[in-house]
Amino acid sequence: HERRHALDAPLMLEAVAEQSRRRDGGLDLDRTLELILAAAREDRCVTQKDIAAKSGQRWDKVRTKVANHVRSLSIREHARSGIMAGVAVVPEANRADGGLEGEALAGFESLCLALNRKEKQRGQVLVAQERAKLAAHAREKAA
C-alpha cells in the first residue's frame, strides 16, 4: 500500500491498527488521539513521554516504539479526517515553543508528502498549516 501511495485504503487502515496493537508496547491509538486533541484545543504540543504516560506505560519501556505509534496514528487520522495528528508531538526540549526541527521535522514532512502527494508546503510553513488544521478539528470535535 505504501509503494502504491494507497495509505488511506480500508485494508491499509486495518493493517495499521493491527500493527499498532502488536508492536507498540501497549500504547493506545485512541488515548493518544485524545491527548493530542486536548492539547490542540489549547494550542499546546505534547511529547513522546506524555503519550507513554497517557497509555499507562513506562517511558523506558516504550521509548523506541513511540515514533512508529505516532506515525500509525497520523496515517489513521489523515484517512479518517484529513488531519496530521503527529504535528502536535514535539521533542521534550521543544515543548515550550512547539518547534519541530531536524530529524523530527524531516520525518513529519516525509509522512505528509507520502499521505498528500499534492502538498507543496515545506518546513515550518507546513507545520503551521497542519497545526491550524489540527486545532480547528479539535475544537470542532469538542463542540
C-alpha positions as a Markdown table, in Angstrom:
| # | Residue | x | y | z |
|---|---|---|---|---|
| 1 | His | 0.0 | 0.0 | 0.0 |
| 2 | Glu | 2.8 | 2.4 | 0.8 |
| 3 | Arg | 4.6 | 1.9 | -2.5 |
| 4 | Arg | 1.3 | 2.4 | -4.4 |
| 5 | His | 0.5 | 5.5 | -2.3 |
| 6 | Ala | -2.7 | 3.9 | -1.0 |
| 7 | Leu | -2.2 | 4.8 | 2.7 |
| 8 | Asp | -5.9 | 5.6 | 3.0 |
| 9 | Ala | -7.2 | 2.3 | 1.6 |
| 10 | Pro | -9.5 | 0.5 | 4.1 |
| 11 | Leu | -7.3 | -2.6 | 4.2 |
| 12 | Met | -4.2 | -0.4 | 5.0 |
| 13 | Leu | -6.1 | 1.2 | 7.8 |
| 14 | Glu | -6.9 | -2.1 | 9.3 |
| 15 | Ala | -3.3 | -3.2 | 8.9 |
| 16 | Val | -2.1 | 0.0 | 10.6 |
| 17 | Ala | -4.4 | -0.6 | 13.6 |
| 18 | Glu | -3.3 | -4.2 | 13.9 |
| 19 | Gln | 0.4 | -3.4 | 13.6 |
| 20 | Ser | 0.0 | -0.8 | 16.3 |
| 21 | Arg | -1.7 | -3.2 | 18.7 |
| 22 | Arg | 1.1 | -5.8 | 18.1 |
| 23 | Arg | 4.2 | -3.7 | 18.1 |
| 24 | Asp | 3.6 | -0.5 | 20.1 |
| 25 | Gly | 4.1 | -2.0 | 23.5 |
| 26 | Gly | 0.7 | -1.2 | 25.0 |
| 27 | Leu | 0.4 | 2.3 | 23.5 |
| 28 | Asp | -3.2 | 3.1 | 22.6 |
| 29 | Leu | -4.1 | 5.0 | 19.4 |
| 30 | Asp | -7.3 | 6.3 | 20.8 |
| 31 | Arg | -5.8 | 7.5 | 24.0 |
| 32 | Thr | -3.0 | 9.2 | 22.1 |
| 33 | Leu | -5.5 | 10.9 | 19.9 |
| 34 | Glu | -7.5 | 12.1 | 22.9 |
| 35 | Leu | -4.3 | 13.6 | 24.4 |
| 36 | Ile | -3.3 | 15.3 | 21.1 |
| 37 | Leu | -6.8 | 16.8 | 20.5 |
| 38 | Ala | -7.0 | 18.1 | 24.1 |
| 39 | Ala | -3.6 | 19.8 | 23.7 |
| 40 | Ala | -4.5 | 21.1 | 20.2 |
| 41 | Arg | -7.6 | 22.8 | 21.6 |
| 42 | Glu | -5.3 | 24.8 | 23.9 |
| 43 | Asp | -2.7 | 25.4 | 21.2 |
| 44 | Arg | -0.2 | 23.2 | 23.0 |
| 45 | Cys | 2.0 | 20.4 | 22.0 |
| 46 | Val | 2.8 | 17.0 | 23.6 |
| 47 | Thr | 5.9 | 14.9 | 23.9 |
| 48 | Gln | 6.5 | 11.3 | 23.4 |
| 49 | Lys | 6.7 | 10.9 | 27.2 |
| 50 | Asp | 3.2 | 12.4 | 27.5 |
| 51 | Ile | 2.0 | 9.7 | 25.1 |
| 52 | Ala | 3.6 | 6.9 | 27.1 |
| 53 | Ala | 2.0 | 8.3 | 30.3 |
| 54 | Lys | -1.5 | 8.6 | 28.7 |
| 55 | Ser | -1.4 | 4.9 | 27.8 |
| 56 | Gly | -0.1 | 4.0 | 31.3 |
| 57 | Gln | 3.2 | 2.8 | 30.0 |
| 58 | Arg | 6.7 | 3.5 | 31.4 |
| 59 | Trp | 8.8 | 5.7 | 29.1 |
| 60 | Asp | 11.9 | 3.5 | 29.3 |
| 61 | Lys | 9.8 | 0.5 | 28.2 |
| 62 | Val | 8.2 | 2.2 | 25.1 |
| 63 | Arg | 10.6 | 5.0 | 24.1 |
| 64 | Thr | 11.7 | 3.1 | 21.0 |
| 65 | Lys | 8.1 | 2.4 | 19.9 |
| 66 | Val | 6.5 | 5.9 | 20.2 |
| 67 | Ala | 7.6 | 7.3 | 16.8 |
| 68 | Asn | 6.0 | 4.3 | 15.0 |
| 69 | His | 2.9 | 4.7 | 17.1 |
| 70 | Val | 2.6 | 8.4 | 16.2 |
| 71 | Arg | 3.2 | 7.5 | 12.5 |
| 72 | Ser | 0.4 | 4.9 | 12.7 |
| 73 | Leu | -1.9 | 7.4 | 14.3 |
| 74 | Ser | -1.2 | 10.1 | 11.7 |
| 75 | Ile | -1.9 | 7.6 | 8.9 |
| 76 | Arg | -5.2 | 6.6 | 10.5 |
| 77 | Glu | -6.4 | 10.1 | 11.3 |
| 78 | His | -5.4 | 11.5 | 7.9 |
| 79 | Ala | -7.5 | 8.9 | 6.3 |
| 80 | Arg | -10.4 | 9.5 | 8.7 |
| 81 | Ser | -10.5 | 13.3 | 8.9 |
| 82 | Gly | -7.6 | 14.8 | 6.9 |
| 83 | Ile | -5.5 | 15.8 | 9.9 |
| 84 | Met | -1.9 | 15.1 | 10.7 |
| 85 | Ala | -2.1 | 14.2 | 14.4 |
| 86 | Gly | 1.7 | 13.8 | 14.7 |
| 87 | Val | 2.2 | 17.5 | 14.1 |
| 88 | Ala | 1.5 | 18.1 | 17.8 |
| 89 | Val | 4.2 | 15.7 | 19.0 |
| 90 | Val | 7.5 | 17.5 | 19.7 |
| 91 | Pro | 10.8 | 16.7 | 21.4 |
| 92 | Glu | 10.9 | 17.4 | 25.1 |
| 93 | Ala | 13.3 | 20.3 | 24.6 |
| 94 | Asn | 10.8 | 22.0 | 22.3 |
| 95 | Arg | 7.7 | 21.6 | 24.5 |
| 96 | Ala | 7.5 | 25.3 | 25.3 |
| 97 | Asp | 7.8 | 26.7 | 21.8 |
| 98 | Gly | 6.4 | 23.7 | 19.9 |
| 99 | Gly | 9.3 | 23.6 | 17.4 |
| 100 | Leu | 9.8 | 20.8 | 15.0 |
| 101 | Glu | 13.3 | 20.7 | 13.6 |
| 102 | Gly | 16.0 | 18.4 | 12.4 |
| 103 | Glu | 15.0 | 14.7 | 12.3 |
| 104 | Ala | 11.6 | 15.3 | 13.8 |
| 105 | Leu | 10.8 | 17.9 | 11.0 |
| 106 | Ala | 12.2 | 15.7 | 8.3 |
| 107 | Gly | 10.1 | 12.7 | 9.5 |
| 108 | Phe | 6.9 | 14.8 | 9.6 |
| 109 | Glu | 7.5 | 16.3 | 6.2 |
| 110 | Ser | 8.2 | 12.8 | 4.7 |
| 111 | Leu | 4.9 | 11.4 | 6.1 |
| 112 | Cys | 2.9 | 14.5 | 5.0 |
| 113 | Leu | 4.2 | 14.1 | 1.4 |
| 114 | Ala | 3.5 | 10.3 | 1.5 |
| 115 | Leu | -0.1 | 11.0 | 2.6 |
| 116 | Asn | -0.7 | 14.0 | 0.4 |
| 117 | Arg | 1.3 | 14.0 | -2.8 |
| 118 | Lys | -0.1 | 17.3 | -3.8 |
| 119 | Glu | 1.2 | 19.1 | -0.8 |
| 120 | Lys | 3.5 | 22.0 | -1.8 |
| 121 | Gln | 4.4 | 23.5 | 1.5 |
| 122 | Arg | 7.6 | 22.5 | 3.4 |
| 123 | Gly | 9.3 | 23.2 | 6.7 |
| 124 | Gln | 7.8 | 25.4 | 9.3 |
| 125 | Val | 5.1 | 26.7 | 6.9 |
| 126 | Leu | 3.8 | 23.1 | 6.6 |
| 127 | Val | 4.0 | 22.6 | 10.4 |
| 128 | Ala | 2.0 | 25.8 | 11.0 |
| 129 | Gln | -0.6 | 24.8 | 8.3 |
| 130 | Glu | -1.1 | 21.4 | 9.8 |
| 131 | Arg | -1.3 | 22.6 | 13.4 |
| 132 | Ala | -4.0 | 25.1 | 12.4 |
| 133 | Lys | -6.0 | 22.3 | 10.7 |
| 134 | Leu | -5.5 | 20.1 | 13.8 |
| 135 | Ala | -6.6 | 22.8 | 16.2 |
| 136 | Ala | -9.7 | 23.6 | 14.1 |
| 137 | His | -10.6 | 19.9 | 14.0 |
| 138 | Ala | -10.0 | 19.5 | 17.8 |
| 139 | Arg | -12.3 | 22.5 | 18.6 |
| 140 | Glu | -14.9 | 21.2 | 16.2 |
| 141 | Lys | -14.9 | 17.8 | 17.9 |
| 142 | Ala | -15.3 | 19.4 | 21.3 |
| 143 | Ala | -18.3 | 21.5 | 20.3 |
